[in-house]
Amino acid sequence: MEAVLARHDELLRSAVEDHDGVVVKTTGDGLHAAFARAVDAIAAAVAAQRSLAAEPWPVAESVRVRMGVHTGEAASRDGDYFGTAVNRAARVSAVAHGGQVLVSHATEELVRDHLPAGTALADLGEQRLRDLARPERVFQLCADGLTADFPPLRVGAEVPTNLPLMATDLIGRDEDVAELVASLTDRRLVTLAGPGGIGKTRLAMEVAAAVG
């Protein structure tokens, strides 16, 4: 299994770097990568899935990897990324099945007119993703050589949190959210202070959803 994981990492790293991406870190059997352009992330995901499918694995079954692609701002610290965009990407990936690539609505809007040849995005509708305060519209990346048919997404019927669902997005506070999420990785308690009416509660709920 150690050899299989090493080859898995090698194939994924090659696909990322061949499409102008950077491997941020590996997490056991997972890999976190960042790209300057959303379309490059899409191309890398397709290339990685094709490489994984073509590999003659020395095990009974092929190695099937689930992937999630999301676009947003993130805070950088010590070579790592933090913030709501990172958390949302992880939540998108978590509901996929092995061999499936899921794309968030934010990414779909950026790439819909610039998709690589032979690829398309299938709309899977809005989904309740774990610990996120608002639903995410999810798309499946379809391409030649990739498996097309999968079971329903791995989402629960209920929202597993006691946070209220927000009717609107939080606008203009991405930097604040990212800073607070990063702070919570080092501290058990972070206090928001300020005069009434400036949005402390709304900001706190967005941060709670991001780190849940």
Sequence and secondary structure as in RCSB ss.txt:
>XXXX:A:sequence
MEAVLARHDELLRSAVEDHDGVVVKTTGDGLHAAFARAVDAIAAAVAAQRSLAAEPWPVAESVRVRMGVHTGEAA
SRDGDYFGTAVNRAARVSAVAHGGQVLVSHATEELVRDHLPAGTALADLGEQRLRDLARPERVFQLCADGLTADF
PPLRVGAEVPTNLPLMATDLIGRDEDVAELVASLTDRRLVTLAGPGGIGKTRLAMEVAAAVG
>XXXX:A:secstr
 HHHHHHHHHHHHHHHHHTTEEEEEEETTEEEEEESSHHHHHHHHHHHHHHHHHS  SSSS     EEE     E
EETTEEESHHHHHHHHHHHTS TT EEEEHHHHHHHTTS  TTEEEEEEEEE  TT SS EEEEEEEETTS    
 S S  SS  SSS   SS   S HHHHHHHHHHHTT S       TTSSHHHHHHHHHHHH 
